Amino acid sequence: MSNTTKQALELSLKRMLLKKPLDKITIRDITEDCGISRMAFYYHFKDIYDLVEWACIADASLALQGKKTYDTWKEGLLQIFEAVLENKPFILNAYRCISRERMERFLFQLTYGLIRCVVDEQSRGVEISEQDKIFIAEFYKYSFVGIMLDWIRQGMTGDYREIVEKISTTMRGNISNSIRNFTAKG
């Protein structure tokens, strides 16, 4: 039931965002729209921004299911872009109304999980420190997030498939090469 309530609040928020900006939406607007008490809202979320973050993470996590391997990470990244584009009014509104830091934190969390799984897979059987694996994943995470934020800032007008293809071309072999470079340094 808990997830059903969260999803109802998310759908209500997305409907509201089609009508007005995020900073003009109240908790009352959302709870009245979906027929849930304010108390139920606060049981799940501390504020509207918490709901926005949860909605973004839930949508993106769904897009990434099973796409966190070396062979599938490109498809996972493509699906993140598709999930963002599918929720364009929501994302653009959120981007304009929440702090850049909060948006970055959400995207960092999402992309770090994708990249970290690839780093772990590529480093199996290789003696590399946990600290170095974290560094490699974070290095690529910042690149992905920067590119996605630029795309969002530009109104999501660029062809995301082309962006993902360019990222893929740039990344080809780089994670395993980075792992090799870190193991060679010791």
C-alpha positions in Angstrom: 0.0 0.0 0.0 2.9 2.4 0.8 4.3 2.3 -2.7 0.8 2.8 -4.1 0.4 6.0 -2.1 3.8 7.3 -3.2 2.9 6.5 -6.8 -0.5 8.3 -6.5 1.3 11.4 -5.0 3.8 11.2 -7.9 1.1 11.1 -10.6 -0.7 14.0 -8.9 2.4 16.0 -8.8 3.1 15.3 -12.5 -0.5 16.4 -13.4 -0.1 19.6 -11.4 3.2 20.4 -13.1 1.4 20.4 -16.4 -0.7 23.3 -15.1 1.7 25.4 -13.0 5.4 25.7 -11.9 6.7 23.6 -9.0 7.1 26.5 -6.7 3.4 27.4 -7.1 2.2 23.8 -6.2 1.2 23.2 -2.6 1.0 19.9 -0.7 -2.7 20.7 -0.3 -3.0 20.8 -4.2 -1.4 17.4 -4.5 -3.3 15.7 -1.7 -6.6 17.0 -2.8 -5.9 16.0 -6.4 -5.3 12.4 -5.4 -7.7 12.1 -2.4 -5.0 11.5 0.2 -4.7 13.3 3.6 -1.9 15.7 4.3 -0.9 13.4 7.1 -0.4 10.6 4.6 1.8 12.9 2.5 4.0 13.7 5.5 4.2 10.0 6.4 6.0 9.4 3.1 7.7 12.7 2.2 9.1 15.6 4.2 8.2 18.2 1.5 7.4 18.5 -2.2 11.1 18.5 -3.1 11.5 15.1 -1.4 8.6 13.8 -3.5 10.3 15.2 -6.7 13.5 13.5 -5.8 11.7 10.2 -5.1 9.8 10.4 -8.3 13.0 11.0 -10.3 14.8 8.1 -8.7 11.9 5.7 -9.0 11.5 6.5 -12.7 15.2 6.2 -13.4 15.6 3.1 -11.4 12.8 1.4 -13.4 14.6 2.5 -16.6 17.9 1.0 -15.4 16.6 -2.4 -14.3 19.0 -5.1 -15.6 21.2 -2.5 -17.5 24.2 -2.2 -15.2 26.8 -4.4 -17.0 29.5 -3.6 -19.5 27.5 -5.0 -22.3 24.3 -3.1 -21.3 25.4 0.2 -19.7 24.9 2.1 -23.0 21.3 0.8 -23.2 20.9 1.8 -19.5 22.2 5.3 -20.2 19.9 5.6 -23.2 16.9 4.6 -21.0 17.8 7.2 -18.5 17.7 9.9 -21.2 14.4 8.4 -22.4 12.9 8.5 -18.9 14.0 12.1 -18.5 12.6 13.0 -21.9 9.3 11.1 -21.2 8.9 13.3 -18.2 10.1 16.5 -19.9 7.6 19.0 -18.4 8.2 17.5 -15.0 12.0 17.5 -15.3 12.2 21.0 -16.9 9.9 22.4 -14.2 11.9 20.7 -11.4 15.2 21.9 -13.0 14.0 25.5 -12.9 12.6 25.3 -9.4 15.0 23.1 -7.3 18.6 23.8 -6.7 21.2 22.7 -9.1 22.9 20.9 -6.2 19.8 18.8 -5.5 19.4 17.9 -9.2 23.1 17.0 -9.4 22.8 14.8 -6.3 19.9 12.9 -7.8 21.7 12.4 -11.1 25.0 11.5 -9.3 23.2 8.8 -7.3 21.6 7.4 -10.4 24.7 7.3 -12.7 27.1 6.3 -10.0 25.2 3.0 -9.5 25.2 2.3 -13.2 29.0 3.0 -13.6 30.0 1.4 -10.3 28.4 -1.9 -11.4 30.4 -1.8 -14.6 33.6 -1.0 -12.7 33.0 -3.9 -10.4 32.3 -6.2 -13.3 35.4 -5.1 -15.2 37.7 -5.4 -12.2 36.7 -9.0 -11.2 39.9 -10.9 -10.7 42.0 -7.8 -10.7 43.7 -6.5 -7.6 42.5 -2.9 -7.3 41.6 -1.1 -4.1 38.1 -0.1 -3.2 39.2 3.5 -3.1 40.5 3.3 -6.7 37.2 1.7 -7.9 35.3 4.5 -6.2 37.5 7.1 -7.9 37.0 5.6 -11.4 33.2 5.4 -11.0 33.1 9.0 -9.7 35.3 10.3 -12.5 32.9 8.9 -15.2 29.8 9.9 -13.1 30.8 13.6 -13.2 31.2 13.4 -17.0 27.8 11.8 -17.5 26.0 14.1 -15.2 27.6 17.2 -16.7 26.5 16.2 -20.2 23.0 15.4 -19.1 22.6 18.7 -17.2 23.8 20.6 -20.3 21.1 18.7 -22.3 18.4 19.5 -19.8 19.5 23.2 -19.5 19.2 23.5 -23.3 15.6 22.3 -23.1 16.3 18.7 -24.1 16.4 19.7 -27.7 19.5 17.8 -28.8 19.1 14.2 -30.0 19.8 12.1 -26.9 20.6 9.0 -29.0 23.4 10.9 -30.6 24.7 12.1 -27.2 24.6 8.5 -25.9 26.5 7.3 -29.0 29.2 10.0 -28.5 29.5 9.0 -24.8 29.7 5.3 -25.8 32.4 6.1 -28.4 34.4 8.1 -25.9 34.0 5.4 -23.2 34.8 2.4 -25.4 37.4 0.4 -23.4 38.2 3.3 -21.0 36.9 1.8 -17.8 38.9 -1.4 -18.2 41.9 0.8 -19.3 41.5 2.9 -16.2 41.4 -0.2 -14.0 44.6 -1.5 -15.7 46.3 1.9 -15.2 45.4 1.8 -11.5 46.7 -1.7 -11.0 49.9 -0.8 -12.9 50.6 2.2 -10.6 51.2 0.1 -7.5 
